[in-house]
Amino acid sequence: MTESDADTEFLRMIVQREEQASFTMPIDSLIILSRLRNERRLTTIDLARSVQKPETVTWPTLEKQVEAGKVDTNET
């Protein structure tokens, strides 16, 4: 898989999610999903740095992605 293939797959997933939910995904959510797609295991602190917001603001954004089934929080 080339990098452009991965980007296309990611874009498809985002567009599908936005169509299902009838809303545009916030940039913080896109950044979080992109980082997790590339790095798999990150802390909330890592993600907070990426979105340049406090961890207390980042956590609810991450939690929404978990609830939507886009992020798995298992430690395995």
C-alpha positions as CSV (number, residue, x, y, z in Angstrom):
1,M,0.0,0.0,0.0
2,T,1.4,3.4,-1.0
3,E,1.0,6.5,1.1
4,S,-1.6,7.9,-1.4
5,D,-3.6,4.7,-1.1
6,A,-3.7,5.1,2.7
7,D,-4.8,8.7,2.3
8,T,-7.6,7.7,0.0
9,E,-8.8,5.1,2.4
10,F,-8.7,7.6,5.3
11,L,-10.6,10.2,3.2
12,R,-13.2,7.6,2.3
13,M,-13.7,6.7,6.0
14,I,-14.1,10.4,6.9
15,V,-16.5,11.2,4.1
16,Q,-18.6,8.1,4.9
17,R,-18.8,9.1,8.6
18,E,-19.7,12.7,7.8
19,E,-22.5,11.5,5.4
20,Q,-23.9,9.1,8.0
21,A,-23.9,11.7,10.7
22,S,-24.9,14.6,8.5
23,F,-22.2,16.9,9.8
24,T,-18.6,17.9,9.1
25,M,-16.1,16.4,11.4
26,P,-14.2,19.0,13.5
27,I,-10.5,19.5,12.7
28,D,-9.5,18.2,16.2
29,S,-11.2,14.9,15.4
30,L,-9.5,14.6,12.1
31,I,-6.1,15.3,13.6
32,I,-6.7,12.7,16.3
33,L,-7.9,10.0,13.9
34,S,-5.0,10.7,11.6
35,R,-2.4,10.4,14.4
36,L,-4.0,7.2,15.7
37,R,-4.1,5.8,12.2
38,N,-0.4,6.4,11.7
39,E,0.9,5.7,15.2
40,R,-1.8,3.4,16.7
41,R,-0.9,3.9,20.4
42,L,-0.8,7.4,21.8
43,T,-1.7,9.0,25.1
44,T,-4.3,11.7,25.6
45,I,-1.4,14.0,26.4
46,D,0.2,13.2,23.0
47,L,-3.1,13.9,21.2
48,A,-3.6,17.1,23.2
49,R,-0.2,18.4,22.0
50,S,-1.3,17.6,18.4
51,V,-4.5,19.6,18.6
52,Q,-2.8,22.2,20.7
53,K,-5.4,22.1,23.4
54,P,-5.5,21.1,27.1
55,E,-6.0,17.4,27.8
56,T,-9.3,18.2,29.5
57,V,-10.6,19.5,26.1
58,T,-9.0,16.8,24.1
59,W,-10.4,13.9,26.1
60,P,-14.1,14.5,25.2
61,T,-13.1,14.7,21.5
62,L,-11.4,11.4,21.8
63,E,-14.3,9.9,23.7
64,K,-16.7,10.8,20.9
65,Q,-14.5,8.8,18.5
66,V,-14.4,5.8,20.8
67,E,-18.2,6.0,21.1
68,A,-18.6,6.1,17.3
69,G,-16.4,3.0,17.0
70,K,-13.6,4.8,15.2
71,V,-11.1,4.4,18.1
72,D,-10.3,1.3,20.1
73,T,-9.0,1.8,23.6
74,N,-8.0,-1.8,24.3
75,E,-4.5,-2.3,25.7
76,T,-3.8,-5.5,23.7
